Protein backbone atom coordinates (compact mmCIF):
# COMPACT_ATOMS: atom_id res chain seq x y z
CA UNK A 1 0.00 0.00 0.00
CA UNK A 2 1.22 3.46 -0.90
CA UNK A 3 0.45 6.60 1.09
CA UNK A 4 1.41 10.19 0.38
CA UNK A 5 2.66 11.54 3.69
CA UNK A 6 4.13 15.00 4.10
CA UNK A 7 4.69 15.23 0.36
CA UNK A 8 6.47 11.89 -0.01
CA UNK A 9 5.03 8.68 -1.35
CA UNK A 10 5.66 5.98 1.24
CA UNK A 11 5.35 2.29 0.48
CA UNK A 12 3.88 0.21 3.29
CA UNK A 13 3.83 -3.38 2.02
CA UNK A 14 1.51 -5.85 3.65
CA UNK A 15 -0.42 -3.26 5.62
CA UNK A 16 -3.95 -4.37 6.48
CA UNK A 17 -6.29 -1.78 4.91
CA UNK A 18 -8.32 -1.78 8.12
CA UNK A 19 -5.31 -0.51 10.09
CA UNK A 20 -6.04 2.93 11.51
CA UNK A 21 -4.00 5.60 9.76
CA UNK A 22 -2.50 6.53 13.14
CA UNK A 23 -0.69 3.20 13.41
CA UNK A 24 0.49 3.35 9.81
CA UNK A 25 2.08 6.69 10.66
CA UNK A 26 3.56 5.75 14.02
CA UNK A 27 4.53 2.10 13.53
CA UNK A 28 4.76 1.88 9.75
CA UNK A 29 6.54 5.12 8.93
CA UNK A 30 8.00 6.03 12.32
CA UNK A 31 6.34 9.43 12.52
CA UNK A 32 5.58 9.47 16.23
CA UNK A 33 4.57 13.11 16.56
CA UNK A 34 0.92 12.16 16.11
CA UNK A 35 -0.41 10.86 19.42
CA UNK A 36 -2.78 8.11 20.45
CA UNK A 37 -5.34 9.44 22.89
CA UNK A 38 -8.66 7.65 23.06
CA UNK A 39 -8.74 5.58 19.88
CA UNK A 40 -12.38 6.50 19.23
CA UNK A 41 -12.35 10.06 17.85
CA UNK A 42 -13.38 11.54 21.16
CA UNK A 43 -10.29 13.55 22.05
CA UNK A 44 -8.50 14.88 18.96
CA UNK A 45 -4.95 13.97 20.00
CA UNK A 46 -4.42 11.99 16.77
CA UNK A 47 -5.48 14.81 14.41
CA UNK A 48 -3.71 14.99 11.05
CA UNK A 49 -4.70 16.64 7.79
CA UNK A 50 -6.10 14.57 4.93
CA UNK A 51 -6.21 16.74 1.84
CA UNK A 52 -6.06 19.72 4.18
CA UNK A 53 -8.98 18.69 6.38
CA UNK A 54 -8.51 17.95 10.06
CA UNK A 55 -9.05 14.21 10.44
CA UNK A 56 -8.87 11.82 13.40
CA UNK A 57 -6.28 9.30 12.30
CA UNK A 58 -7.19 6.80 15.03
CA UNK A 59 -10.49 5.89 13.36
CA UNK A 60 -9.64 6.27 9.68
CA UNK A 61 -8.83 2.91 8.08
CA UNK A 62 -5.71 3.39 6.04
CA UNK A 63 -7.40 1.67 3.10
CA UNK A 64 -9.76 4.63 2.81
CA UNK A 65 -7.01 7.22 2.43
CA UNK A 66 -6.38 6.38 -1.21
CA UNK A 67 -4.39 9.03 -3.03
CA UNK A 68 -5.29 11.81 -0.64
CA UNK A 69 -2.38 13.67 0.92
CA UNK A 70 -1.69 13.13 4.59
CA UNK A 71 0.05 15.87 6.59
CA UNK A 72 1.32 15.23 10.09
CA UNK A 73 2.88 17.60 12.62
CA UNK A 74 6.26 16.68 11.14
CA UNK A 75 5.07 17.98 7.77
CA UNK A 76 3.59 21.21 9.07
CA UNK A 77 7.04 22.78 9.02
CA UNK A 78 10.51 21.25 8.96
CA UNK A 79 11.73 23.27 11.94
CA UNK A 80 8.73 24.25 14.05
CA UNK A 81 8.44 27.59 12.29
CA UNK A 82 4.80 27.35 11.27
CA UNK A 83 2.99 30.43 12.61
CA UNK A 84 0.80 28.27 14.82
CA UNK A 85 3.80 26.51 16.30
CA UNK A 86 5.53 29.85 16.87
CA UNK A 87 2.49 31.31 18.58
CA UNK A 88 2.27 28.21 20.76
CA UNK A 89 5.86 28.71 21.90
CA UNK A 90 5.50 32.44 22.41
CA UNK A 91 2.47 32.05 24.64
CA UNK A 92 3.64 28.87 26.36
CA UNK A 93 0.38 27.16 25.49
CA UNK A 94 1.35 23.63 26.42
CA UNK A 95 1.15 22.32 29.94
CA UNK A 96 1.65 18.56 29.87
CA UNK A 97 1.67 18.82 26.09
CA UNK A 98 0.18 15.48 25.17
CA UNK A 99 -2.81 16.88 23.28
CA UNK A 100 -0.98 19.81 21.74
CA UNK A 101 0.00 18.17 18.45
CA UNK A 102 -3.64 17.56 17.73
CA UNK A 103 -4.53 21.06 18.89
CA UNK A 104 -1.92 22.57 16.57
CA UNK A 105 -3.08 20.51 13.59
CA UNK A 106 -6.70 21.56 14.11
CA UNK A 107 -5.65 25.19 14.53
CA UNK A 108 -3.55 25.07 11.37
CA UNK A 109 -6.49 23.62 9.44
CA UNK A 110 -8.73 26.39 10.73
CA UNK A 111 -6.32 29.21 9.86
CA UNK A 112 -5.72 27.90 6.37
CA UNK A 113 -9.44 28.16 5.65
CA UNK A 114 -10.29 31.15 7.85
CA UNK A 115 -7.19 33.36 8.21
CA UNK A 116 -8.81 35.68 10.76
CA UNK A 117 -11.20 33.49 12.75
CA UNK A 118 -13.65 34.81 15.32
CA UNK A 119 -13.88 33.31 18.80
CA UNK A 120 -16.95 31.40 17.61
CA UNK A 121 -15.10 29.98 14.62
CA UNK A 122 -12.18 29.01 16.85
CA UNK A 123 -14.45 27.33 19.36
CA UNK A 124 -16.27 25.41 16.62
CA UNK A 125 -13.07 24.23 14.95
CA UNK A 126 -11.37 23.26 18.20
CA UNK A 127 -14.39 21.66 19.91
CA UNK A 128 -13.17 18.14 19.19
CA UNK A 129 -9.72 18.65 20.71
CA UNK A 130 -9.79 17.98 24.42
CA UNK A 131 -7.13 19.24 26.84
CA UNK A 132 -7.20 17.80 30.35
CA UNK A 133 -4.80 20.48 31.57
CA UNK A 134 -7.31 23.13 30.56
CA UNK A 135 -5.11 25.21 28.29
CA UNK A 136 -8.09 26.38 26.26
CA UNK A 137 -7.69 30.14 27.00
CA UNK A 138 -4.10 30.04 25.78
CA UNK A 139 -5.04 27.94 22.76
CA UNK A 140 -7.59 30.53 21.71
CA UNK A 141 -5.14 33.38 22.35
CA UNK A 142 -2.41 31.64 20.37
CA UNK A 143 -4.71 31.12 17.40
CA UNK A 144 -5.53 34.83 17.40
CA UNK A 145 -1.83 35.57 17.65
CA UNK A 146 -0.99 33.28 14.74
CA UNK A 147 -3.78 34.93 12.75
CA UNK A 148 -2.13 38.28 13.31
CA UNK A 149 1.18 37.10 11.94
CA UNK A 150 2.74 36.39 15.32
CA UNK A 151 2.57 39.92 16.63
CA UNK B 1 -47.00 24.87 -7.70
CA UNK B 2 -47.08 25.00 -11.47
CA UNK B 3 -43.32 24.87 -11.58
CA UNK B 4 -43.35 21.84 -9.32
CA UNK B 5 -45.87 20.07 -11.47
CA UNK B 6 -43.87 20.68 -14.62
CA UNK B 7 -40.91 19.18 -12.81
CA UNK B 8 -42.90 16.11 -11.99
CA UNK B 9 -44.18 15.72 -15.52
CA UNK B 10 -46.79 13.05 -15.96
CA UNK B 11 -45.71 11.03 -12.95
CA UNK B 12 -48.91 9.86 -11.35
CA UNK B 13 -46.97 9.40 -8.14
CA UNK B 14 -45.86 12.96 -8.06
CA UNK B 15 -49.30 14.15 -9.05
CA UNK B 16 -50.71 12.33 -6.07
CA UNK B 17 -48.06 13.78 -3.79
CA UNK B 18 -48.79 17.36 -4.62
CA UNK B 19 -52.56 16.80 -4.78
CA UNK B 20 -52.79 18.36 -8.24
CA UNK B 21 -56.32 17.25 -9.11
CA UNK B 22 -57.36 20.89 -8.82
CA UNK B 23 -56.82 22.44 -12.27
CA UNK B 24 -57.10 26.02 -11.03
CA UNK B 25 -53.90 28.11 -10.89
CA UNK B 26 -52.41 28.05 -7.42
CA UNK B 27 -50.26 30.61 -5.63
CA UNK B 28 -46.59 29.92 -5.11
CA UNK B 29 -46.05 27.72 -2.06
CA UNK B 30 -45.32 29.55 1.15
CA UNK B 31 -44.09 28.31 4.48
CA UNK B 32 -47.40 26.57 5.18
CA UNK B 33 -48.99 23.57 3.49
CA UNK B 34 -48.47 23.27 -0.25
CA UNK B 35 -51.28 24.83 -2.19
CA UNK B 36 -54.08 22.61 -3.39
CA UNK B 37 -53.62 19.91 -0.79
CA UNK B 38 -56.60 18.68 1.16
CA UNK B 39 -55.72 18.74 4.84
CA UNK B 40 -56.92 15.88 7.02
CA UNK B 41 -60.63 15.16 7.35
CA UNK B 42 -61.34 13.24 4.19
CA UNK B 43 -58.11 11.26 4.38
CA UNK B 44 -58.08 7.74 2.98
CA UNK B 45 -57.91 5.32 5.96
CA UNK B 46 -55.40 3.03 4.24
CA UNK B 47 -53.28 6.02 3.34
CA UNK B 48 -53.38 7.28 6.91
CA UNK B 49 -52.41 3.85 8.19
CA UNK B 50 -49.51 3.76 5.75
CA UNK B 51 -48.38 7.13 7.03
CA UNK B 52 -48.25 5.75 10.57
CA UNK B 53 -45.50 3.43 9.35
CA UNK B 54 -43.78 6.28 7.52
CA UNK B 55 -43.94 8.47 10.62
CA UNK B 56 -42.57 5.74 12.86
CA UNK B 57 -39.56 5.39 10.57
CA UNK B 58 -38.88 9.09 10.07
CA UNK B 59 -38.96 9.77 13.81
CA UNK B 60 -36.80 6.77 14.66
CA UNK B 61 -33.39 7.86 15.98
CA UNK B 62 -31.60 6.47 12.92
CA UNK B 63 -33.52 8.89 10.70
CA UNK B 64 -34.30 11.76 13.07
CA UNK B 65 -30.77 12.15 14.44
CA UNK B 66 -29.66 13.53 11.08
CA UNK B 67 -32.93 15.45 10.60
CA UNK B 68 -32.64 17.54 13.80
CA UNK B 69 -34.65 20.65 14.52
CA UNK B 70 -31.62 22.75 15.37
CA UNK B 71 -28.07 23.17 14.19
CA UNK B 72 -26.63 20.27 16.11
CA UNK B 73 -26.88 16.64 15.05
CA UNK B 74 -28.35 14.15 17.51
CA UNK B 75 -26.80 10.82 18.41
CA UNK B 76 -27.41 7.49 20.11
CA UNK B 77 -30.77 5.77 20.51
CA UNK B 78 -31.64 8.47 23.08
CA UNK B 79 -31.21 11.19 20.41
CA UNK B 80 -29.09 13.42 22.61
CA UNK B 81 -27.21 16.39 21.13
CA UNK B 82 -24.01 15.27 19.42
CA UNK B 83 -20.94 15.19 21.64
CA UNK B 84 -18.13 17.73 21.25
CA UNK B 85 -20.51 20.53 20.29
CA UNK B 86 -20.62 19.34 16.69
CA UNK B 87 -22.53 21.85 14.57
CA UNK B 88 -24.39 21.84 11.27
CA UNK B 89 -22.31 24.39 9.36
CA UNK B 90 -23.35 26.21 6.18
CA UNK B 91 -23.42 23.10 3.98
CA UNK B 92 -24.99 20.73 6.55
CA UNK B 93 -21.70 18.82 6.80
CA UNK B 94 -20.00 20.55 9.71
CA UNK B 95 -18.04 23.68 10.54
CA UNK B 96 -14.49 24.47 9.42
CA UNK B 97 -12.14 22.19 11.32
CA UNK B 98 -14.98 19.97 12.53
CA UNK B 99 -16.44 18.47 9.41
CA UNK B 100 -18.58 15.34 9.67
CA UNK B 101 -15.71 13.54 7.96
CA UNK B 102 -13.24 14.71 10.59
CA UNK B 103 -14.44 11.64 12.50
CA UNK B 104 -16.93 9.75 10.31
CA UNK B 105 -15.23 7.62 7.67
CA UNK B 106 -16.76 5.74 4.76
CA UNK B 107 -17.94 2.66 6.65
CA UNK B 108 -18.95 1.47 10.10
CA UNK B 109 -16.44 -0.05 12.45
CA UNK B 110 -17.08 -3.50 13.87
CA UNK B 111 -16.59 -2.33 17.46
CA UNK B 112 -19.13 -0.28 19.42
CA UNK B 113 -18.61 3.34 20.52
CA UNK B 114 -16.75 4.33 17.37
CA UNK B 115 -18.06 6.91 14.88
CA UNK B 116 -20.24 5.15 12.32
CA UNK B 117 -19.61 5.74 8.65
CA UNK B 118 -21.04 5.85 5.16
CA UNK B 119 -19.67 7.16 1.84
CA UNK B 120 -21.68 10.34 2.46
CA UNK B 121 -22.21 11.67 5.98
CA UNK B 122 -24.16 14.88 6.50
CA UNK B 123 -27.32 16.38 7.94
CA UNK B 124 -30.56 16.88 6.11
CA UNK B 125 -31.36 20.53 5.35
CA UNK B 126 -32.85 22.32 8.32
CA UNK B 127 -36.17 22.71 6.49
CA UNK B 128 -36.46 18.94 6.63
CA UNK B 129 -36.29 18.62 10.41
CA UNK B 130 -38.15 15.59 11.72
CA UNK B 131 -37.37 16.20 15.40
CA UNK B 132 -40.36 17.29 17.45
CA UNK B 133 -42.85 17.07 14.59
CA UNK B 134 -46.34 15.65 15.05
CA UNK B 135 -47.66 13.26 12.39
CA UNK B 136 -49.74 16.08 10.93
CA UNK B 137 -46.82 18.52 10.87
CA UNK B 138 -44.54 15.98 9.25
CA UNK B 139 -47.07 15.02 6.60
CA UNK B 140 -47.64 18.68 5.70
CA UNK B 141 -43.90 19.29 5.62
CA UNK B 142 -43.32 16.42 3.23
CA UNK B 143 -45.96 17.84 0.92
CA UNK B 144 -44.64 21.39 0.98
CA UNK B 145 -42.41 22.00 -2.06
CA UNK B 146 -40.90 25.02 -0.34
CA UNK B 147 -39.56 22.82 2.44
CA UNK B 148 -38.96 19.44 0.89
CA UNK B 149 -36.59 20.54 -1.91
CA UNK B 150 -37.38 17.31 -3.73
CA UNK B 151 -39.90 16.24 -6.32
CA UNK B 152 -42.12 13.28 -5.52
CA UNK B 153 -39.89 11.14 -7.68
CA UNK B 154 -36.79 12.30 -5.82
CA UNK B 155 -38.43 11.69 -2.45
CA UNK B 156 -39.21 8.11 -3.38
CA UNK B 157 -35.68 7.62 -4.66
CA UNK B 158 -34.32 9.12 -1.42
CA UNK B 159 -36.16 6.65 0.80
CA UNK B 160 -35.58 3.72 -1.55
CA UNK B 161 -32.02 4.18 -2.82
CA UNK B 162 -30.04 6.74 -0.82
CA UNK B 163 -26.98 5.15 0.79
CA UNK B 164 -27.07 7.28 3.92
CA UNK B 165 -30.78 6.53 4.39
CA UNK B 166 -29.93 2.86 3.93
CA UNK B 167 -27.36 3.15 6.72
CA UNK B 168 -30.35 3.33 9.08
CA UNK B 169 -30.86 -0.37 8.51
CA UNK B 170 -27.15 -1.14 8.99
CA UNK B 171 -26.00 1.26 11.70
CA UNK B 172 -23.23 -0.86 13.17
CA UNK B 173 -22.91 -2.22 16.71
CA UNK B 174 -24.59 -0.42 19.58
CA UNK B 175 -27.29 1.34 17.58
CA UNK B 176 -30.83 0.13 16.98
CA UNK B 177 -31.59 -0.28 13.29
CA UNK B 178 -34.82 1.07 11.87
CA UNK B 179 -37.37 -1.50 13.09
CA UNK B 180 -39.38 -1.62 9.85
CA UNK B 181 -37.83 -3.38 6.86
CA UNK B 182 -36.76 -0.89 4.23
CA UNK B 183 -38.93 -2.47 1.57
CA UNK B 184 -41.93 -2.23 3.88
CA UNK B 185 -41.11 1.42 4.57
CA UNK B 186 -40.86 2.18 0.86
CA UNK B 187 -44.12 0.32 0.25
CA UNK B 188 -45.83 2.36 3.00
CA UNK B 189 -44.42 5.58 1.57
CA UNK B 190 -45.74 4.71 -1.88
CA UNK B 191 -49.10 3.66 -0.45
CA UNK B 192 -49.41 7.01 1.32
CA UNK B 193 -48.61 8.86 -1.90
CA UNK B 194 -50.96 6.71 -3.94
CA UNK B 195 -53.76 7.60 -1.51
CA UNK B 196 -53.10 11.27 -2.32
CA UNK B 197 -50.95 11.71 0.77
CA UNK B 198 -53.66 12.19 3.40
CA UNK B 199 -52.72 14.34 6.39
CA UNK B 200 -53.54 13.04 9.88
CA UNK B 201 -55.64 15.15 12.21
CA UNK B 202 -53.71 16.96 14.91
CA UNK B 203 -54.80 14.65 17.71
CA UNK B 204 -53.92 11.44 15.87
Contacts between the chains, C-beta under 8 A, distances in Angstrom:
chain1	res1	chain2	res2	distance
A	40	B	113	5.7
A	40	B	114	5.2
A	40	B	115	7.6
A	41	B	102	7.9
A	41	B	103	4.0
A	41	B	114	7.1
A	41	B	115	5.0
A	42	B	83	7.1
A	42	B	84	7.4
A	53	B	99	5.9
A	53	B	101	6.8
A	53	B	102	6.8
A	54	B	97	5.3
A	54	B	98	7.4
A	54	B	99	7.5
A	54	B	102	5.3
A	55	B	101	7.2
A	55	B	102	5.8
A	56	B	102	6.2
A	56	B	103	5.1
A	59	B	103	6.4
A	59	B	105	6.4
A	59	B	109	7.0
A	59	B	114	5.8
A	59	B	115	5.8
A	60	B	105	5.2
A	61	B	105	6.4
A	61	B	107	7.6
A	64	B	105	5.6
A	64	B	106	5.2
A	64	B	107	7.6
A	106	B	97	5.4
A	109	B	96	7.6
A	109	B	97	5.2
A	110	B	96	5.9
A	110	B	97	4.4
A	113	B	96	4.8
A	113	B	97	7.6
A	114	B	96	5.6
A	117	B	96	8.0
A	121	B	95	7.4
A	121	B	96	6.6
A	123	B	85	7.6
A	124	B	85	7.4
A	124	B	87	5.7
A	124	B	95	4.0
A	124	B	96	7.2
A	124	B	97	6.9
A	124	B	98	6.0
A	125	B	95	6.5
A	125	B	96	5.5
A	125	B	97	2.7
A	125	B	98	5.9
A	126	B	97	6.8
A	127	B	84	5.1
A	127	B	85	4.2
A	127	B	86	7.1
A	127	B	87	8.0
A	127	B	98	5.8
A	128	B	84	4.6
A	128	B	86	7.6
A	128	B	98	5.5
A	128	B	102	6.5
A	128	B	103	7.1
